Amino acid sequence: MRDTTCLERLGLALRTAMACLIVSLTTLYGPKPLRGLITFPAFSYLTTILIWLSDAEPTYGEVLKCCVDVSYATFQTLAIALVSVLVVGPASLGNGLVAPVAVAIASFIVAFPVSTSLLTKRIAFGQIVVVYVTFVVFNGEMAHVVMLPVHVAASTALGAIASLLAVLLPFPRLAHSQMTRGCKLYAENALERLNLFAEVMMARDNTTAQVLIARAASLSAAARNTLKNIQIHHDRMVWERPDTRFLRRKQKHHGEKLQAREFLMRGMEMALGSCSSFPLGMSRDELTSLLEGPRTQIAPNSESTLKPEDRLRWHPEAGSLSTAALPVCFFRYCVELFRGDFLSLRQDSKCVDRGNTEEETHPDKEGFSTTKRVLDILCVWMARERFVFALKCSVSLGLAVLFGIMYNKKNGYWSGLTVAISLVSGRQATLTVANSRLQGTAMGSVYALLCCAVFQRLQEFRFLPLLPWIAVTVFMRHSKVYGQPGGVTAAIAALLILGRRNYGAPTEFAITRIVEASIGLLCFAFGELLVTPARAATLARTEFSHCLDALLDCIRLLVLCSEQKNQKMSVVTDLRKRQAKLKSHVEALERFTAEALTEPNISFVRPLNVVSYNKLLGSLSKISDLCLYVCDGLKNLSGAQPTLVFPWDHISHDLKAFEEKLNSSVKCLEEMASTKSLARLEKELQKRKICHDIEAGPTPNDNNLNMELGPSQDDAERFSVSFVMLLKEATDKISGDTTEAVFKSETALCLSSLGFCISRLMQETICIMTEITHTA
């Protein structure tokens, strides 16, 4: 797979080099009228690199969308430039103080709309900088003022057209082909994991099983990346075939099916990871038959002996039900969900859903939802984020143009253009991005100067060394050291020296541009820190507290579900909403943790314990999946409630006690987090007899503290034992009934999997509390 990735990136590098070669040949050797129209070849290169290197794997649909975005940005710039010329006049715009103000105002206008893409904004920013700095360079004395925006638009169009030709030649790179390839890779990955699952269940000892589970976990991480790429390519297919709505619905449904399969694969992996001993006492023939359903779903073209009438044949015995058997039951549950065999329970649950919906629908709620929709629209229009982003762009670009012109009037473009290609609407690791861009600029400039020295007597061919350098920058774009910022700036730096003429001495230009880029990056960092001064480590800690609150909400709703004799689907729906909220917070925590890893360490600021937070992220992700499994299990069991006799009161009592302990622990941790002084923190710890934050390190009196924090593993074990005892009683009653055998086995398996999910959810919660605390 690694060889395939390298070949894929090499193909992208060749297409990127082809696009740059088209721009170079057109601007250097094209027809004279065309060369007279394209007076800003640097911006043609800039457009090409932004299209090809800003995205990881551009396809025809993505490049076509980028061309539309570039056209929209050009129309914006033309309108703004013409209005400013008519209102202010070219003579005033030639003033070194008026031009930066005009750049700041125009940037604010471009950045404020939320509907335009980031590429549209970046291209418009760059065009605005070129137009207004050109007025300053010529002091506003230009023969044809209206032609200046036209020249900028023509230079931009050349870069877009070159990118479009590169993605089409020698054969088009289609998103549909990439998506089909991604689906094939995912199927191979999933089949390999299923084979590993079978080996795990047949493992001779725990050590061998853990090694196999670790291999499956690495494959699971690769599968997540593959699914992300599939989703990206699916969105791009609309631009390739916008008229094929049926294909769009079909592909979307296929993508959702892949996500559902991956969810079940994670559940099977979680079940095997929870087993206490191996082997699990299943023969290879039984395993082959058990996993044949998932294999058929993953690889539909494979030969299968599975018949439609082959349904669940698991009949639980009283002696086989134990706490150690719950993970195996959950594994079977995931396998049956793969096959979609819970038909009788699902049909009954649909009737219950219909009844609950009819009971809970009122006309008053319709009016309330309409009012809420109107308020939501108003809140969107009054969103603070758009104003903050527009202000950041305005301040950064205005200052960059001002200081760039003050340093070197003739080359004042480069400070503003450096900021234009660096701005993003969300957060980013500011200092890391600035460092990568500066290093990329220096490396590209040095490479170009070396090539100028080598091709000193063959200046007509010095654009040829650009081709291997473009390939290098594509691989730099995927590296962890430089990333996308370093790769983009390294390519642009070399193109501006080797791909142009008549800009003066290369060495002098390279030094001037590095200084201008440094000025732009300083203004960029100032603008970012002005509007987002909080460090990612601080935001990660805050987001983690939000995750804990969302986790508490999920557990409270779980208690509410168990307290009700008849599981109303409205509560299950609320639990699903809380699970979605928890998942969103977990994703935000993952972003902040990754950003905190790239932040430079400051001596007087406490860094984030990234290792600890990665463990917390793993537990929170599992809890999010478990909540979804609980929702699905409760939904399946809702149809069996009239005939199911299960003592939910005991489950409710255990869950409520667990929730109360967890709630008090979270409150104590929040109070401790607000304690700034270390001495005061130690007094608070001794007073409450609880442990301290793991990131604070061991305290001097740590060994003298006898602390205990909230729920423990004993609570989860007691719940598992109690649940299994109640499950045995319920199974005996079901077995003694005259109900259909399939219905009995489905109900027993649903209850077993539900018990495993709740028990594992408690265990993961306890692991979180143990990780963020230190017990003496």
Rosetta blueprint (number, residue, H / E / L):
1 M L
2 R H
3 D H
4 T H
5 T H
6 C H
7 L H
8 E H
9 R H
10 L H
11 G H
12 L H
13 A H
14 L H
15 R H
16 T H
17 A H
18 M H
19 A H
20 C H
21 L H
22 I H
23 V H
24 S H
25 L H
26 T H
27 T H
28 L H
29 Y H
30 G L
31 P L
32 K H
33 P H
34 L H
35 R H
36 G H
37 L H
38 I L
39 T L
40 F L
41 P H
42 A H
43 F H
44 S H
45 Y H
46 L H
47 T H
48 T H
49 I H
50 L H
51 I H
52 W H
53 L H
54 S L
55 D L
56 A L
57 E L
58 P L
59 T L
60 Y H
61 G H
62 E H
63 V H
64 L H
65 K H
66 C H
67 C H
68 V H
69 D H
70 V H
71 S H
72 Y H
73 A H
74 T H
75 F H
76 Q H
77 T H
78 L H
79 A H
80 I H
81 A H
82 L H
83 V H
84 S H
85 V H
86 L H
87 V H
88 V L
89 G L
90 P H
91 A H
92 S H
93 L H
94 G L
95 N L
96 G L
97 L L
98 V H
99 A H
100 P H
101 V H
102 A H
103 V H
104 A H
105 I H
106 A H
107 S H
108 F H
109 I H
110 V H
111 A H
112 F L
113 P L
114 V L
115 S L
116 T L
117 S L
118 L H
119 L H
120 T H
121 K H
122 R H
123 I H
124 A H
125 F H
126 G H
127 Q H
128 I H
129 V H
130 V H
131 V H
132 Y H
133 V H
134 T H
135 F H
136 V H
137 V H
138 F L
139 N L
140 G L
141 E L
142 M L
143 A L
144 H L
145 V L
146 V L
147 M H
148 L H
149 P H
150 V H
151 H H
152 V H
153 A H
154 A H
155 S H
156 T H
157 A H
158 L H
159 G H
160 A H
161 I H
162 A H
163 S H
164 L H
165 L H
166 A H
167 V H
168 L H
169 L L
170 P L
171 F L
172 P L
173 R L
174 L L
175 A H
176 H H
177 S H
178 Q H
179 M H
180 T H
181 R H
182 G H
183 C H
184 K H
185 L H
186 Y H
187 A H
188 E H
189 N H
190 A H
191 L H
192 E H
193 R H
194 L H
195 N H
196 L H
197 F H
198 A H
199 E H
200 V H
201 M H
202 M L
203 A L
204 R L
205 D L
206 N H
207 T H
208 T H
209 A H
210 Q H
211 V H
212 L H
213 I H
214 A H
215 R H
216 A H
217 A H
218 S H
219 L H
220 S H
221 A H
222 A H
223 A H
224 R H
225 N H
226 T H
227 L H
228 K H
229 N H
230 I H
231 Q H
232 I H
233 H H
234 H H
235 D H
236 R H
237 M H
238 V H
239 W H
240 E H
241 R L
242 P L
243 D L
244 T L
245 R H
246 F H
247 L H
248 R H
249 R H
250 K H
251 Q H
252 K H
253 H H
254 H H
255 G H
256 E H
257 K H
258 L H
259 Q H
260 A H
261 R H
262 E H
263 F H
264 L H
265 M H
266 R H
267 G H
268 M H
269 E H
270 M H
271 A H
272 L H
273 G H
274 S L
275 C L
276 S L
277 S L
278 F L
279 P L
280 L L
281 G L
282 M L
283 S L
284 R H
285 D H
286 E H
287 L H
288 T H
289 S H
290 L H
291 L L
292 E H
293 G H
294 P H
295 R H
296 T H
297 Q H
298 I H
299 A L
300 P L
301 N L
302 S L
303 E L
304 S L
305 T L
306 L L
307 K L
308 P L
309 E L
310 D L
311 R L
312 L L
313 R L
314 W L
315 H L
316 P L
317 E L
318 A H
319 G H
320 S H
321 L L
322 S L
323 T H
324 A H
325 A H
326 L H
327 P H
328 V H
329 C H
330 F H
331 F H
332 R H
333 Y H
334 C H
335 V H
336 E H
337 L H
338 F H
339 R H
340 G L
341 D L
342 F L
343 L H
344 S H
345 L H
346 R H
347 Q H
348 D H
349 S H
350 K H
351 C H
352 V H
353 D H
354 R H
355 G H
356 N H
357 T H
358 E H
359 E H
360 E H
361 T L
362 H L
363 P H
364 D H
365 K H
366 E H
367 G H
368 F H
369 S H
370 T H
371 T H
372 K H
373 R H
374 V H
375 L H
376 D H
377 I H
378 L H
379 C H
380 V H
381 W H
382 M L
383 A L
384 R H
385 E H
386 R H
387 F H
388 V H
389 F H
390 A H
391 L H
392 K H
393 C H
394 S H
395 V H
396 S H
397 L H
398 G H
399 L H
400 A H
401 V H
402 L H
403 F H
404 G H
405 I H
406 M H
407 Y H
408 N L
409 K L
410 K L
411 N L
412 G L
413 Y H
414 W H
415 S H
416 G H
417 L H
418 T H
419 V H
420 A H
421 I L
422 S L
423 L L
424 V L
425 S L
426 G L
427 R L
428 Q L
429 A L
430 T H
431 L H
432 T H
433 V H
434 A H
435 N H
436 S H
437 R H
438 L H
439 Q H
440 G H
441 T H
442 A H
443 M H
444 G H
445 S H
446 V H
447 Y H
448 A H
449 L H
450 L H
451 C H
452 C H
453 A H
454 V H
455 F L
456 Q L
457 R L
458 L L
459 Q H
460 E H
461 F H
462 R L
463 F L
464 L L
465 P L
466 L H
467 L H
468 P H
469 W H
470 I H
471 A H
472 V H
473 T H
474 V H
475 F H
476 M H
477 R H
478 H L
479 S L
480 K L
481 V L
482 Y L
483 G H
484 Q H
485 P H
486 G H
487 G H
488 V H
489 T H
490 A H
491 A H
492 I H
493 A H
494 A H
495 L H
496 L H
497 I H
498 L H
499 G L
500 R L
501 R L
502 N L
503 Y L
504 G L
505 A L
506 P H
507 T H
508 E H
509 F H
510 A H
511 I H
512 T H
513 R H
514 I H
515 V H
516 E H
517 A H
518 S H
519 I H
520 G H
521 L H
522 L H
523 C H
524 F H
525 A H
526 F H
527 G H
528 E H
529 L H
530 L H
531 V H
532 T L
533 P L
534 A L
535 R L
536 A H
537 A H
538 T H
539 L H
540 A H
541 R H
542 T H
543 E H
544 F H
545 S H
546 H H
547 C H
548 L H
549 D H
550 A H
551 L H
552 L H
553 D H
554 C H
555 I H
556 R H
557 L H
558 L H
559 V H
560 L H
561 C H
562 S H
563 E H
564 Q L
565 K L
566 N L
567 Q L
568 K L
569 M H
570 S H
571 V H
572 V H
573 T H
574 D H
575 L H
576 R H
577 K H
578 R H
579 Q H
580 A H
581 K H
582 L H
583 K H
584 S H
585 H H
586 V H
587 E H
588 A H
589 L H
590 E H
591 R H
592 F H
593 T H
594 A H
595 E H
596 A H
597 L H
598 T H
599 E L
600 P L
601 N L
602 I L
603 S L
604 F L
605 V L
606 R L
607 P L
608 L L
609 N L
610 V H
611 V H
612 S H
613 Y H
614 N H
615 K H
616 L H
617 L H
618 G H
619 S H
620 L H
621 S H
622 K H
623 I H
624 S H
625 D H
626 L H
627 C H
628 L H
629 Y H
630 V H
631 C H
632 D H
633 G H
634 L H
635 K H
636 N H
637 L H
638 S H
639 G L
640 A L
641 Q L
642 P L
643 T L
644 L L
645 V L
646 F L
647 P L
648 W H
649 D H
650 H H
651 I H
652 S H
653 H H
654 D H
655 L H
656 K H
657 A H
658 F H
659 E H
660 E H
661 K H
662 L H
663 N H
664 S H
665 S H
666 V H
667 K H
668 C H
669 L H
670 E H
671 E H
672 M H
673 A H
674 S L
675 T L
676 K L
677 S L
678 L H
679 A H
680 R H
681 L H
682 E H
683 K H
684 E H
685 L H
686 Q H
687 K H
688 R H
689 K L
690 I L
691 C L
692 H L
693 D E
694 I H
695 E H
696 A H
697 G L
698 P L
699 T L
700 P L
701 N L
702 D H
703 N H
704 N H
705 L L
706 N L
707 M L
708 E L
709 L L
710 G L
711 P L
712 S L
713 Q H
714 D H
715 D H
716 A H
717 E H
718 R H
719 F H
720 S H
721 V H
722 S H
723 F H
724 V H
725 M H
726 L H
727 L H
728 K H
729 E H
730 A H
731 T H
732 D H
733 K H
734 I H
735 S H
736 G L
737 D L
738 T L
739 T L
740 E L
741 A H
742 V H
743 F H
744 K H
745 S H
746 E H
747 T H
748 A H
749 L H
750 C H
751 L H
752 S H
753 S H
754 L H
755 G H
756 F H
757 C H
758 I H
759 S H
760 R H
761 L H
762 M H
763 Q H
764 E H
765 T H
766 I H
767 C H
768 I H
769 M H
770 T H
771 E H
772 I L
773 T E
774 H L
775 T L
776 A L
